[in-house]
């Protein structure tokens, strides 16, 4: 009887799961692997001008930095990346560009030294948290000691408290800590782009945390979707979707 019941209900649940995925994807939930070109296009559209100064936190091998440069040949870009393997690649890629500065640091809410965990050196999964990914058959045992800085300190001492046009943060679950380390620099930032997804399960941070953070700092939130940027006017528990999703926060004075 049980086997017969399973045969009857299985197609129903399969269809329900498919419908759920399609509906979520249309809202941008799980659309985190969208092209960097589209992400940049939406950021620039919401910014409303060509950026003069951009910050790439979690530069990896430089795809986002390269796209900003492609769109803005004269923009100044500061790219933060802690992985030694990736720092070497970034220096090789942008070493001749005097307006791109490669900073060999992780960004958080404090300064010091931390351990960068990954499945392998230079991995895009690298995080300051040792993630539990056995369910994906991924070992997360590669370790590397890295320098950590608080962004407000860098902004004050190296950027002279300048206005920041674009700040992208993709640091595998530690985005909120980096934001908490922005201090006064928050109010001098026009547009943030940040990632939210499975990493936030490991760091136990929620979209609600981001929602209140940006609301309290007078930013408007948008989700990147296949159809453009969707304004998120209020927080809903259904927004807690841990498939990789990208968001844009726009300083309220730009609205």
Helices and strands as residue ranges (DSSP letters): H 2-26, H 36-47, E 53-57, H 63-71, E 76-80, H 84-94, E 100-103, E 106-108, E 112-118, G 134-136, E 142-150, H 151-158, E 164-169, H 175-180, G 183-188, E 189-196, H 199-203, H 207-216, E 219-225, E 228-231, G 237-239, E 245-251, G 252-254
